[in-house]
Amino acid sequence: MARAIWVLLLLGIGTAAAMWLAELGGTVEIKVGDAWIGTSFPIALLVLCLAFLVLHGILSLIGAIRRWPGRARNKRAWRRRHDGDAALTRALVALSAGTAEAARLEVRKARKLLGDTPQTLLLAAEAERLSGHDEAAAAVFRQLAERDDARFIGLRGLLRQAMARGDWNAALALAKEAEAVQPGASWLREERAQLALQTRNWREALSLAPKEAPRAPLALAAAGQEPDGAKAAELERQAFQADATFAPAAIAHSRRLRGEGSPRRAKGVLEEAWAATPHPDLAEPYLADEPDPLARVKAVEMLIRRNPTAAESRLLLARVSLAAGLTGRARGALEAVVKSGEADRRAYLLLAELEEAEHGETAESRAAQARWLREAAGARPEPRWRCGHCGTEHRRWAPVCEACDTAGRIAWTAEPAAERDAAPVGARAISGPLQAVTG
């Protein structure tokens, strides 16, 4: 309605202007040489307006003709861009769905329409990688690495490929290049940390490890690689301070202090570690200077004084008491372990040994030993240093499993239930005493 009112208003104004010009009168004369043209003023004004409109139309037509090739090119470019973006979207969907061949087809269309942009090259590399064409993917990643605007993307892809095939030297070189292009990238830090683990560069792995990662094993492994004694001692100290429950770190730090002439501080470290988490490996270095059996009992009492009711504390006290001939002391500690419900195979084997020490080779002794051995056969196995990857047992902790060459998987754990159940009962009953003797 408002538009109609405006149109009527304009028509009224135009009509009024035309009537005013008609009433105004006047003539316009043009004389060139002997030629003379004359007309009324309204007609001359009308002719002038028509001439302006015709001239404007001609100029507009000429401009449109001149702009037509550019508009055609822009329209074709827009259409190619639209079709290319659609192909890119279909390629992303295909990659997400895991259909590699469809992704490769759509990426080829996108590259034909859009050219080799970082986006199309990255999708092409991922499509080739997903379809198993690693060499083709590497070639595309190298194209990306040669571009200034996408160098880091190409290096990242090549680094991932090198790590996947286990080419650690090439991966290290690529990681250094990527670090120079994008210093401080969080993803690159994680990859460098993984590379440090794979190449056994423990000091670098320690420096790159996140705050929440267990640092004690890395620090201890780095100390083993450090040729400088002072630096190695500092790393061992860091390992113990990072985790007092990690027995190998406490043992290494204590050994270092003992070598430096501080035996009391060395024992203090072992006592602190035992108070944090009792571990049977801590007893050997603590009792190394105590050859007398009774003195060893006193030393064990000092070691376990801060948590005497722990199962490991009672087992250690029972073992050294039995060796010293204090059978009553040993029996009290072992019965307390059994009563607490924390007894494992070692407790029952020590009870069987205790029966022989107390009663000798008698029928009563043999019957009691048989009963304890049956209990040991079905009891929870004692923990060992075991590789979480292949299950291999180790006498001591190590940063790398020698059996499967896996880093960082050796932990203090009990025998897996599946392996325990698979072993014959007789084999379990025989192997237990042997482990108790060797352990």
C-alpha positions in Angstrom: 0.0 0.0 0.0 2.8 2.4 0.8 4.5 1.7 -2.5 1.2 2.5 -4.4 0.9 5.8 -2.6 4.5 6.7 -3.5 3.9 5.9 -7.2 0.7 8.0 -7.2 2.6 10.8 -5.6 5.4 10.7 -8.2 2.9 10.6 -11.0 1.1 13.6 -9.6 4.3 15.5 -9.2 5.3 14.6 -12.8 1.9 15.7 -14.2 2.0 19.0 -12.4 5.6 19.6 -13.7 4.5 18.9 -17.2 1.5 21.2 -17.0 3.7 23.9 -15.5 6.2 23.6 -18.3 3.3 23.8 -20.9 2.0 27.0 -19.3 5.5 28.4 -19.0 5.9 28.6 -22.8 9.1 29.8 -24.4 11.2 28.6 -27.4 14.7 27.1 -27.9 16.6 28.0 -31.1 19.7 26.5 -32.4 21.5 28.1 -35.5 24.6 26.6 -37.1 25.6 28.4 -40.2 22.6 28.7 -42.5 20.8 25.8 -40.6 18.3 26.8 -38.0 16.3 24.7 -35.6 13.7 26.0 -33.3 11.2 24.4 -31.0 9.2 25.1 -27.8 11.0 24.8 -24.5 9.0 21.8 -23.2 9.7 19.9 -26.4 13.3 20.8 -26.2 13.5 19.6 -22.6 11.8 16.4 -23.5 14.2 15.8 -26.4 17.1 16.5 -24.1 15.9 13.9 -21.6 15.3 11.3 -24.3 18.8 11.9 -25.7 20.3 11.5 -22.2 18.4 8.2 -21.8 19.5 6.9 -25.2 23.2 7.9 -24.5 23.1 6.3 -21.1 21.6 3.1 -22.5 24.3 2.9 -25.2 27.1 3.4 -22.7 25.6 0.8 -20.3 25.4 -1.6 -23.2 29.0 -1.1 -24.1 30.0 -1.5 -20.4 28.0 -4.7 -20.1 29.6 -6.1 -23.3 33.1 -5.3 -21.9 32.3 -6.9 -18.5 30.8 -10.0 -19.9 34.0 -12.1 -20.3 35.0 -11.3 -16.6 31.5 -12.2 -15.4 31.6 -15.4 -17.3 34.9 -16.3 -15.8 33.7 -15.5 -12.3 30.6 -17.5 -12.8 32.7 -20.5 -14.0 35.1 -20.0 -11.1 32.2 -19.9 -8.6 30.7 -23.0 -10.1 34.1 -24.8 -9.9 34.5 -23.6 -6.4 31.0 -24.8 -5.5 31.5 -28.2 -7.1 35.0 -28.5 -5.6 33.7 -27.7 -2.1 30.9 -30.3 -2.5 33.5 -32.9 -3.6 35.6 -32.0 -0.5 32.6 -32.5 1.7 31.9 -35.9 0.1 35.5 -36.9 0.5 35.4 -36.0 4.2 32.2 -38.0 4.6 33.9 -41.0 2.8 37.0 -40.7 5.0 34.8 -40.6 8.1 32.9 -43.7 6.9 36.2 -45.5 6.1 35.4 -45.9 2.4 38.8 -45.3 1.0 38.2 -45.7 -2.7 35.2 -43.3 -2.6 37.3 -40.8 -0.8 40.1 -41.1 -3.4 37.6 -40.5 -6.2 36.1 -37.5 -4.6 39.5 -36.1 -3.8 40.6 -36.4 -7.4 37.5 -34.4 -8.4 38.3 -31.8 -5.8 41.9 -31.4 -6.9 40.8 -31.1 -10.5 38.3 -28.4 -9.6 40.2 -26.5 -6.9 43.8 -27.4 -7.7 46.5 -28.5 -5.2 45.5 -26.5 -2.1 46.6 -27.5 1.4 43.1 -28.8 2.0 42.9 -31.0 -1.1 46.4 -32.3 -0.6 45.8 -33.2 3.0 42.6 -35.1 2.1 44.4 -36.8 -0.8 47.1 -38.0 1.5 44.6 -39.3 4.1 42.6 -41.1 1.4 45.8 -42.8 0.1 46.9 -43.7 3.6 43.4 -45.2 4.4 43.5 -47.2 1.2 46.9 -48.7 2.1 48.9 -46.7 -0.5 51.6 -45.5 1.8 54.0 -44.4 -0.9 51.4 -42.4 -2.6 50.4 -40.8 0.7 54.1 -40.0 1.4 54.4 -38.3 -2.0 51.5 -36.1 -1.2 52.8 -35.3 2.3 56.1 -34.3 0.6 54.2 -31.9 -1.6 52.7 -30.3 1.5 56.1 -30.2 3.2 57.4 -28.2 0.2 54.8 -25.5 0.6 55.6 -22.6 3.0 51.9 -22.4 4.1 51.5 -26.1 4.8 55.0 -27.3 5.7 54.1 -28.4 9.2 51.1 -30.4 8.0 53.3 -32.3 5.5 56.1 -32.9 8.1 53.5 -34.2 10.6 52.1 -36.7 8.1 55.6 -37.9 7.2 56.5 -38.2 10.9 53.4 -40.3 11.6 54.4 -42.6 8.7 58.0 -43.0 9.9 56.8 -43.8 13.4 54.3 -46.3 12.1 56.9 -48.2 10.2 59.5 -48.0 13.0 62.0 -45.8 11.2 63.1 -43.9 14.3 66.1 -42.1 12.8 63.9 -40.6 10.0 61.2 -39.8 12.6 63.8 -38.0 14.8 65.0 -35.9 11.8 61.4 -35.0 10.8 60.6 -34.1 14.4 63.5 -31.6 14.5 62.3 -30.1 11.2 58.7 -29.8 12.5 60.0 -28.2 15.8 61.8 -25.6 13.8 58.6 -24.8 11.8 56.2 -24.8 14.8 58.1 -24.5 18.0 56.2 -25.6 21.1 53.4 -27.4 19.4 51.7 -29.7 21.9 51.1 -32.5 19.4 54.8 -32.4 18.5 55.8 -32.6 22.1 53.7 -35.8 22.6 55.3 -37.3 19.5 58.8 -36.4 20.6 58.1 -37.9 24.0 57.0 -41.1 22.2 60.1 -41.0 20.0 62.3 -40.6 23.1 60.7 -43.8 24.6 61.2 -45.7 21.4 64.8 -44.7 21.0 65.5 -45.2 24.7 66.5 -41.6 25.2 65.3 -41.5 28.8 66.6 -38.0 29.6 64.6 -36.5 26.8 61.6 -38.6 27.6 61.8 -37.2 31.2 62.0 -33.6 30.0 59.1 -34.1 27.6 56.8 -36.1 29.9 53.6 -34.4 31.0 53.2 -33.4 34.6 50.7 -36.2 35.3 53.0 -38.9 33.9 55.0 -41.1 36.3 58.4 -39.5 36.4 60.2 -41.8 38.8 60.8 -44.7 36.3 62.0 -42.2 33.6 64.3 -40.4 36.0 65.8 -43.7 37.1 66.2 -45.0 33.6 67.9 -41.7 32.7 70.3 -42.1 35.6 71.3 -45.4 34.2 72.3 -43.7 30.9 74.1 -40.8 32.5 77.9 -41.1 32.4 78.4 -38.2 34.9 78.2 -39.6 38.4 76.9 -36.4 39.9 74.2 -36.0 37.3 73.2 -39.7 37.8 73.0 -39.2 41.5 70.8 -36.2 41.1 68.5 -38.1 38.7 68.2 -41.0 41.2 67.3 -38.5 43.9 64.7 -37.0 41.7 63.3 -40.4 41.0 63.0 -41.1 44.7 61.4 -37.8 45.5 59.0 -38.1 42.6 57.6 -41.4 44.0 58.8 -42.9 47.3 56.7 -46.0 46.6 58.8 -46.9 43.6 61.2 -49.3 45.2 63.9 -49.4 42.4 64.3 -45.6 42.8 64.7 -45.9 46.6 67.2 -48.8 46.2 69.3 -46.8 43.6 69.3 -43.7 45.7 70.2 -45.6 48.8 73.0 -47.4 47.0 74.4 -44.1 45.8 74.3 -42.6 49.3 76.1 -45.7 50.7 78.8 -45.4 48.0 79.2 -41.8 49.0 79.9 -42.8 52.6 76.4 -42.1 54.1 75.2 -45.5 55.3 72.8 -44.0 57.8 71.1 -41.8 55.2 71.0 -44.8 52.9 69.0 -46.8 55.4 66.8 -43.8 56.1 65.8 -43.8 52.4 64.9 -47.5 52.5 62.9 -47.0 55.7 61.0 -44.1 54.1 60.3 -46.2 51.1 59.1 -49.1 53.2 56.8 -46.8 55.1 55.3 -45.5 51.9 54.8 -49.0 50.3 56.5 -52.1 51.6 58.4 -54.0 48.9 60.5 -57.2 49.4 63.3 -55.8 47.2 64.0 -53.1 49.9 65.0 -55.7 52.5 68.1 -57.0 50.7 70.1 -53.7 50.6 68.9 -52.8 54.1 70.2 -56.1 55.6 73.3 -56.2 53.6 75.5 -55.2 56.5 73.9 -57.6 59.0 75.3 -61.1 58.6 74.2 -62.2 62.1 70.7 -63.8 62.0 69.6 -62.2 65.3 71.0 -58.8 64.3 69.0 -59.1 61.1 65.8 -59.6 63.1 66.5 -56.4 65.0 67.3 -54.6 61.7 64.0 -55.7 60.2 62.1 -54.5 63.3 63.7 -51.1 62.6 62.8 -51.2 59.0 59.1 -52.1 59.5 58.5 -50.0 62.6 56.3 -47.5 60.8 53.9 -50.1 59.4 54.4 -53.3 61.2 50.9 -54.7 60.4 51.4 -54.6 56.6 51.5 -58.1 55.0 55.0 -57.5 53.5 56.3 -56.4 56.9 55.0 -59.5 58.6 56.3 -61.8 55.9 59.7 -60.2 56.1 59.8 -60.5 59.9 58.7 -64.2 59.7 61.4 -65.0 57.1 64.3 -63.5 59.1 62.9 -64.9 62.4 62.7 -68.3 61.0 66.3 -68.0 59.7 67.3 -66.9 63.2 65.6 -69.9 64.9 62.8 -67.7 66.4 60.0 -70.0 65.4 57.5 -68.6 67.8 58.1 -65.1 66.5 57.8 -66.4 62.9 54.6 -68.3 63.6 52.9 -65.3 65.2 53.7 -63.1 62.2 52.5 -65.7 59.7 49.3 -66.5 61.5 48.6 -62.7 61.6 49.0 -62.5 57.9 46.7 -65.5 57.3 44.1 -64.1 59.7 44.2 -60.7 57.9 43.2 -62.3 54.6 46.2 -60.8 52.8 48.2 -64.0 52.7 49.6 -65.1 49.4 51.6 -68.2 48.4 54.7 -67.2 50.3 52.9 -67.2 53.7 51.8 -70.8 53.3 55.1 -72.0 52.0 56.8 -70.3 55.0 54.3 -72.1 57.3 55.2 -75.4 55.7 58.9 -74.6 56.3 58.1 -73.6 59.8 56.5 -77.0 60.6 59.6 -78.8 59.6 61.8 -76.4 61.6 59.6 -76.9 64.7 58.8 -80.6 64.6 61.4 -82.1 62.3 60.8 -85.1 60.1 57.8 -86.5 61.9 54.4 -87.7 60.8 52.7 -84.7 62.4 55.1 -82.4 60.7 54.6 -84.0 57.3 50.8 -83.8 57.6 51.0 -80.1 58.6 53.4 -79.4 55.7 51.0 -81.2 53.3 48.1 -79.1 54.5 50.0 -75.8 54.1 51.3 -76.9 50.6 47.7 -77.5 49.6 46.8 -74.1 50.8 49.7 -72.6 48.9 48.5 -74.3 45.7 45.2 -72.5 45.8 46.5 -69.3 47.3 47.0 -65.9 45.6 50.4 -65.9 43.8 53.1 -63.6 45.1 53.8 -60.5 43.1 56.7 -60.3 40.6 58.2 -57.8 38.3 56.2 -58.7 35.2 56.0 -57.2 31.7 52.4 -56.0 31.1 52.9 -56.6 27.3 54.2 -60.2 27.1 53.9 -61.4 30.7 57.6 -62.2 31.1 58.8 -62.2 34.7 62.0 -60.3 35.7 64.1 -60.6 38.8 64.6 -56.8 38.8 62.8 -53.8 37.4 64.1 -52.6 34.0 62.9 -49.8 31.8 62.6 -52.2 28.8 61.4 -55.8 28.7 64.2 -57.9 27.2 61.7 -60.5 25.9 59.5 -58.2 23.8 61.6 -55.0 23.7 58.6 -53.0 25.0 59.4 -49.9 27.1 57.7 -48.9 30.3 55.5 -52.0 30.8 57.4 -53.8 33.6 55.4 -53.5 36.9 55.2 -55.1 40.3 52.1 -57.3 39.8 50.8 -60.8 40.7 50.6 -63.6 38.2 47.6 -63.2 35.9 44.7 -65.4 37.0 44.5 -67.0 33.5 48.1 -68.2 33.7 47.6 -69.3 37.3 44.5 -71.4 36.5 46.2 -72.9 33.4 49.1 -74.3 35.4 48.7 -77.8 36.9 48.1 -78.0 40.6 51.2 -80.2 41.1 53.3 -77.7 39.1 52.1 -74.9 41.3 52.8 -76.8 44.5 56.4 -77.5 43.3 57.2 -74.1 41.9 56.1 -72.3 45.0 58.8 -73.5 47.3 61.4 -73.0 44.6 60.3 -69.4 44.2 60.4 -68.9 48.0 64.0 -70.2 48.1 65.2 -68.1 45.2 63.1 -65.1 46.1 
